Amino acid sequence: MDPAGCAIGVCNPAAVPGYQSTHLSQLERIPLDHGVWRPIRRPLAITGFAVNAYSAEAGEPVIEPHDETSAGAGGHQELYLVASGAATFTVAGEAMEAPAGALVAIEPGVMREAVATADGTTIVVIGGRPDCALPPSPFEFWYAALPAERAGDLERAHEIVAEGLEQWPEHGTIHYVLGSLCARMGRRDEALRHLRIAFTEDPRTREWAADDDDLDAVRDALPDDLAG
């Protein structure tokens, strides 16, 4: 039984329509280069705003440097809640200590990052476009697919990333990831279709493709400068 009184991570013990519950300790842990991503929005089926968490141990990055204007960001106004542990935030070049319970609200366009200063640090991040509702950030779709990809379930990873096309139909990185997955699954024509869109919508993807082993199965059909 978890601390929320449920035998599984997400539950509704009274079977009351319209709500679900879980506990931070029960959230999935997806390791990244900057701490561990703890998805909240997806398992609780939240559609009105973005919310996720990140965890790290003392001395480790917990919030990556970003300003919510990059291709993987949603342009969100973000609220950071230090749910446990402590962290040092650097916001627009200024350092600030954030103990457990601290709330830090940051507008899009302002650079921010955070490093955990205590073991067991978890920061909950709530976001949304100023004066608007969702869509969720594009990165959620390829982050959420990582466990399936790492487990070798490329078909499931593809399904998860493809969900992003409903709200981000021309997003270069989403199409690049889908193209890579299709190439690895032997779906050549589909891979090339996604990659053509990626190269058009986000020129950075051409740089990624130049030395991406995942594309070896279709490299002969790529533009000459990417054929290797």
Sequence and secondary structure as in RCSB ss.txt:
>XXXX:A:sequence
MDPAGCAIGVCNPAAVPGYQSTHLSQLERIPLDHGVWRPIRRPLAITGFAVNAYSAEAGEPVIEPHDETSAGAGG
HQELYLVASGAATFTVAGEAMEAPAGALVAIEPGVMREAVATADGTTIVVIGGRPDCALPPSPFEFWYAALPAER
AGDLERAHEIVAEGLEQWPEHGTIHYVLGSLCARMGRRDEALRHLRIAFTEDPRTREWAADDDDLDAVRDALPDD
LAG
>XXXX:A:secstr
  TTS SSSSB TT  TT  B  GGGS  EE SSSEEEE TTTTT  SSEEEEEEE TTSEEEEEE S STTS  
 EEEEEEEESEEEEEETTEEEEEETT EEEE TTS EEEEE STTEEEEEEEE TTS     THHHHHHTHHHHH
TT HHHHHHHHHGGGGT TT HHHHHHHHHHHHHTT HHHHHHHHHHHHHH THHHHHHHT GGGGGGGGGS GG
G  
